Amino acid sequence: MSERLVWLPFESTRLWPDGSVPSGLQIEVVDPTQHVPDSVSDVRFYVPPYAAGPSVADVIPQMTSLEVVQTMTAGVDNVRPLVSQGVTLCNGRGIHDASTAELALTLILASLRRIPDFVRLQDRREWGQAFTPALADKRVLIVGYGAIGAAIEARLRPFETEVVRVARTARGSGPDQVHGFGELPRLLPEADVVVLIVPLTEETRGLVDAGFLAQMKDGSLLVNMARGAVVVTDDLVAELQTDRISAAVDVVDVEPPPADHPFWDAPNLLMTPHVGGASSAFFPRAYRLVREQLERYAAGEPLANVMSGEY
């Protein structure tokens, strides 16, 4: 059997330090932002760079022999339209769980304990003590309960919180219960913190609109770790201006946001520049997943993280 061509965005020694690439695979390290080799039409297994920009949109349609696309992102909304029928699309489930969960906790704690305010006071050499809300005793609603949602829950539990899980489809009962989206109108008014970690689909685009926000309880916190388009920006800004709720976001509807984007001046908002997965925990998990997927592929075994339908 002829060798099957694999394009990686990093050296194969990251996956197999001893050089033991599985038999039947030919590895090329390619950065499509710099150069697209003539071998593009022979690529069978493609791992795009983590920051999959326009170069990926240009190169995937040229891969006429493509069989598998393995992303290093949990969301595949930017890649899915480029993948032809018959090509297997796999996401990076598991790569970002630790990093994203850590940042979710960071944003929750920083917002509740007013860390940005204290940093500004420090910059002005001012000492301003204040009582702040604690995370302890809060009810946290995780909307989009999957692998990352479970990782967030695991980190919330030691903080003496109550966690309520929500996903597209209800499942389980008792301590394992996951509520469906249809129950949000009942659950939102009871939540102190609402964490969004849904994939971007036609169902979730604009999910958090004026109606959703109006159902959130006074003094509650919205944390968006999903995609910017899950939230209607103008509706969130309008709600923040009432001082009724606050928000922390790692994602924006336009990235990077232009200078006139309303989030820059929105009150009661903490914003980070889409760095949920960008930590030292990323690469060890990315390398492990890609290695295991390529070993499955070489052995003719079923791949993990295969995306089907909207999810």
C-alpha positions as CSV (number, residue, x, y, z in Angstrom):
1,M,0.0,0.0,0.0
2,S,1.4,3.4,-0.9
3,E,2.1,5.9,1.8
4,R,-0.7,8.3,2.7
5,L,0.3,12.0,2.9
6,V,-0.3,13.8,6.2
7,W,0.1,17.6,6.6
8,L,1.0,18.8,10.1
9,P,1.5,22.3,11.4
10,F,4.4,21.1,13.6
11,E,7.3,18.6,13.4
12,S,6.4,15.0,13.7
13,T,9.0,14.6,16.5
14,R,6.5,16.4,18.7
15,L,4.3,13.3,18.3
16,W,6.9,10.6,18.1
17,P,10.2,11.8,19.7
18,D,11.9,8.6,18.7
19,G,10.9,9.0,15.0
20,S,8.5,6.0,15.1
21,V,6.0,7.4,12.6
22,P,3.3,4.7,11.9
23,S,4.0,2.6,8.9
24,G,2.1,3.8,5.8
25,L,2.1,7.5,6.7
26,Q,4.2,10.2,5.0
27,I,4.5,13.4,7.1
28,E,5.0,16.9,5.7
29,V,5.1,20.0,7.9
30,V,3.2,22.8,6.1
31,D,2.3,26.3,7.0
32,P,-0.2,27.3,4.3
33,T,0.2,31.0,5.2
34,Q,3.8,30.8,3.9
35,H,3.7,28.2,1.1
36,V,1.3,25.7,-0.4
37,P,3.3,22.8,-1.9
38,D,2.4,21.0,-5.1
39,S,1.6,18.0,-2.9
40,V,-1.7,19.6,-1.8
41,S,-3.7,17.4,-4.1
42,D,-2.3,14.3,-2.5
43,V,-3.0,15.2,1.1
44,R,-5.2,12.5,2.8
45,F,-5.1,13.6,6.5
46,Y,-4.9,17.4,7.3
47,V,-4.3,19.0,10.7
48,P,-4.8,22.8,10.2
49,P,-2.9,25.3,12.3
50,Y,-4.6,26.2,15.6
51,A,-5.4,29.7,14.3
52,A,-7.2,28.5,11.1
53,G,-7.6,31.8,9.2
54,P,-8.2,32.5,5.5
55,S,-5.2,30.4,4.4
56,V,-7.1,27.3,5.6
57,A,-10.2,28.3,3.7
58,D,-8.1,28.6,0.5
59,V,-6.1,25.4,0.9
60,I,-8.7,22.8,1.9
61,P,-10.7,23.0,-1.4
62,Q,-7.4,22.2,-3.2
63,M,-7.1,18.8,-1.3
64,T,-8.8,16.6,-3.9
65,S,-7.6,13.4,-2.1
66,L,-8.6,14.5,1.4
67,E,-10.0,11.9,3.8
68,V,-9.7,13.4,7.2
69,V,-9.5,16.9,8.7
70,Q,-8.5,17.0,12.4
71,T,-8.8,20.4,14.0
72,M,-7.1,21.5,17.2
73,T,-10.1,23.5,18.2
74,A,-13.3,22.4,19.9
75,G,-15.5,24.4,17.6
76,V,-15.5,23.6,13.9
77,D,-17.9,26.2,12.7
78,N,-15.2,27.9,10.7
79,V,-14.0,24.7,9.0
80,R,-17.2,22.7,8.5
81,P,-18.4,24.6,5.4
82,L,-15.0,23.8,3.7
83,V,-15.1,20.1,4.2
84,S,-16.7,18.1,1.4
85,Q,-19.1,15.3,1.8
86,G,-17.3,12.1,2.4
87,V,-14.4,13.7,4.3
88,T,-14.3,12.9,8.0
89,L,-14.2,16.0,10.2
90,C,-12.8,15.5,13.8
91,N,-12.6,18.3,16.4
92,G,-10.2,18.9,19.2
93,R,-12.4,17.7,22.0
94,G,-10.2,17.2,25.1
95,I,-7.5,19.6,24.1
96,H,-9.0,22.7,25.6
97,D,-10.8,21.4,28.6
98,A,-8.2,22.3,31.2
99,S,-7.3,25.7,29.8
100,T,-10.8,26.9,29.0
101,A,-12.1,25.7,32.4
102,E,-9.3,27.6,34.2
103,L,-10.1,30.8,32.3
104,A,-13.9,30.4,33.0
105,L,-13.1,30.2,36.7
106,T,-10.7,33.1,36.4
107,L,-13.3,35.3,34.8
108,I,-16.0,34.3,37.3
109,L,-13.8,35.0,40.3
110,A,-12.2,38.2,38.9
111,S,-15.7,39.6,38.1
112,L,-17.3,38.7,41.4
113,R,-14.4,39.8,43.5
114,R,-13.9,43.0,41.4
115,I,-10.3,42.3,40.5
116,P,-10.3,44.8,37.5
117,D,-11.4,47.6,39.8
118,F,-8.7,46.8,42.3
119,V,-6.1,46.7,39.5
120,R,-7.2,50.2,38.4
121,L,-7.0,51.4,42.0
122,Q,-3.4,50.0,42.2
123,D,-2.5,51.9,39.0
124,R,-3.7,55.1,40.7
125,R,-1.9,54.2,44.0
126,E,-5.2,54.1,45.8
127,W,-6.3,51.7,48.6
128,G,-10.0,51.0,48.3
129,Q,-11.3,48.2,50.4
130,A,-14.7,46.8,49.6
131,F,-17.0,43.9,50.3
132,T,-17.6,41.8,47.2
133,P,-19.7,38.9,46.2
134,A,-18.2,35.5,46.8
135,L,-18.4,32.5,44.4
136,A,-19.3,30.3,47.4
137,D,-23.0,29.6,47.7
138,K,-23.7,30.7,44.1
139,R,-25.9,28.7,41.7
140,V,-24.0,28.4,38.4
141,L,-25.8,27.4,35.2
142,I,-23.5,25.8,32.6
143,V,-25.2,26.2,29.2
144,G,-23.7,23.7,26.7
145,Y,-22.7,20.9,29.0
146,G,-20.1,18.7,27.3
147,A,-16.5,17.9,28.0
148,I,-15.5,21.5,28.7
149,G,-18.6,22.1,30.7
150,A,-17.8,19.0,32.8
151,A,-14.2,20.4,33.3
152,I,-15.7,23.7,34.4
153,E,-18.0,21.9,36.8
154,A,-15.2,19.9,38.3
155,R,-13.4,23.2,39.1
156,L,-16.5,24.9,40.5
157,R,-17.4,22.2,43.0
158,P,-14.6,22.9,45.5
159,F,-15.9,26.5,45.7
160,E,-19.1,25.4,47.4
161,T,-21.3,26.1,44.5
162,E,-24.4,24.5,43.1
163,V,-24.0,23.6,39.5
164,V,-27.0,23.2,37.1
165,R,-26.2,21.6,33.7
166,V,-28.0,22.5,30.4
167,A,-27.5,21.0,26.9
168,R,-29.4,20.9,23.7
169,T,-31.1,17.6,24.7
170,A,-32.1,16.7,28.3
171,R,-30.7,13.5,29.7
172,G,-30.2,11.7,33.0
173,S,-31.9,12.3,36.3
174,G,-31.0,13.1,39.9
175,P,-27.4,14.1,40.4
176,D,-26.6,13.2,36.8
177,Q,-29.4,15.4,35.3
178,V,-28.7,17.6,32.3
179,H,-31.6,19.9,31.5
180,G,-32.6,20.8,27.9
181,F,-32.5,24.2,26.3
182,G,-36.3,24.4,26.6
183,E,-36.0,24.7,30.4
184,L,-33.9,27.8,30.2
185,P,-36.8,30.2,30.9
186,R,-37.3,28.4,34.2
187,L,-33.6,28.1,35.1
188,L,-32.3,31.5,34.2
189,P,-34.1,33.5,36.9
190,E,-32.6,31.2,39.6
191,A,-29.0,31.4,38.4
192,D,-26.3,33.6,39.9
193,V,-23.8,32.9,37.2
194,V,-24.5,31.7,33.6
195,V,-21.6,30.2,31.7
196,L,-22.0,29.7,27.9
197,I,-19.9,26.9,26.4
198,V,-22.2,25.9,23.5
199,P,-20.9,25.3,19.9
200,L,-22.0,27.9,17.3
201,T,-24.8,26.4,15.3
202,E,-28.0,27.8,13.7
203,E,-29.7,26.9,17.0
204,T,-27.3,28.7,19.2
205,R,-26.5,31.8,17.0
206,G,-28.1,34.7,18.8
207,L,-29.3,32.4,21.7
208,V,-28.5,35.1,24.2
209,D,-30.7,38.0,23.1
210,A,-32.8,40.6,24.9
211,G,-35.3,38.0,26.0
212,F,-32.7,35.7,27.4
213,L,-31.0,38.5,29.3
214,A,-34.2,39.8,30.7
215,Q,-34.8,36.4,32.4
216,M,-31.5,36.6,34.2
217,K,-31.8,37.6,37.9
218,D,-30.7,40.9,39.2
219,G,-27.0,41.0,40.1
220,S,-26.2,37.9,38.0
221,L,-23.1,37.3,35.9
222,L,-23.0,36.1,32.3
223,V,-19.7,34.4,31.1
224,N,-19.3,33.7,27.4
225,M,-16.7,31.0,26.7
226,A,-18.4,29.9,23.5
227,R,-18.5,32.0,20.4
228,G,-19.2,35.7,20.1
229,A,-22.2,35.2,17.8
230,V,-24.0,33.2,20.5
231,V,-24.7,36.6,22.2
232,V,-26.5,39.5,20.5
233,T,-23.9,42.2,21.1
234,D,-26.3,45.2,21.1
235,D,-28.7,43.4,23.5
236,L,-26.0,42.6,25.9
237,V,-24.6,46.1,25.9
238,A,-28.0,47.6,26.5
239,E,-28.6,45.3,29.5
240,L,-25.1,46.1,30.9
241,Q,-25.9,49.8,30.8
242,T,-28.8,49.3,33.2
243,D,-26.3,48.0,35.8
244,R,-28.7,45.1,36.4
245,I,-26.3,42.3,35.4
246,S,-22.6,42.0,34.6
247,A,-20.7,40.0,32.0
248,A,-17.3,38.5,31.3
249,V,-16.4,37.4,27.7
250,D,-13.5,35.6,26.1
251,V,-15.1,35.9,22.7
252,V,-16.6,38.7,20.6
253,D,-18.8,38.7,17.5
254,V,-16.0,40.3,15.5
255,E,-12.4,39.4,16.4
256,P,-10.4,41.4,16.9
257,P,-13.1,43.9,17.8
258,P,-12.6,47.2,15.9
259,A,-11.9,50.4,17.8
260,D,-15.6,51.4,17.7
261,H,-16.9,48.1,19.0
262,P,-19.4,48.7,21.9
263,F,-17.7,46.2,24.2
264,W,-14.7,48.6,24.6
265,D,-16.8,51.1,26.5
266,A,-19.5,48.8,27.9
267,P,-19.9,49.1,31.7
268,N,-19.9,46.0,33.9
269,L,-17.9,44.0,31.4
270,L,-14.6,42.1,31.7
271,M,-13.1,41.1,28.3
272,T,-10.2,38.8,27.4
273,P,-8.9,38.4,23.8
274,H,-10.1,34.8,23.0
275,V,-7.4,33.1,25.1
276,G,-9.5,30.3,26.6
277,G,-7.4,27.6,25.1
278,A,-4.1,29.5,24.9
279,S,-2.1,28.2,27.8
280,S,0.8,25.8,28.5
281,A,-1.8,23.0,28.8
282,F,-2.7,23.3,25.1
283,F,0.2,21.7,23.3
284,P,0.7,18.5,25.4
285,R,-3.0,17.7,24.9
286,A,-3.0,18.7,21.2
287,Y,0.1,16.5,20.5
288,R,-1.5,13.5,22.3
289,L,-4.8,13.8,20.4
290,V,-3.2,14.2,17.0
291,R,-0.8,11.3,17.7
292,E,-3.6,9.0,18.8
293,Q,-5.7,9.9,15.8
294,L,-2.9,9.3,13.3
295,E,-2.1,5.9,14.9
296,R,-5.8,5.0,14.6
297,Y,-5.9,6.2,11.0
298,A,-2.7,4.2,10.1
299,A,-4.2,1.1,11.7
300,G,-7.6,1.4,10.0
301,E,-9.3,1.9,13.3
302,P,-12.3,4.2,14.0
303,L,-11.3,7.8,14.7
304,A,-12.3,9.7,17.8
305,N,-14.1,13.1,18.0
306,V,-15.9,12.6,14.6
307,M,-18.4,15.4,14.1
308,S,-21.8,14.7,12.7
309,G,-24.9,16.8,12.2
310,E,-24.7,20.3,13.7
311,Y,-22.5,19.1,16.6
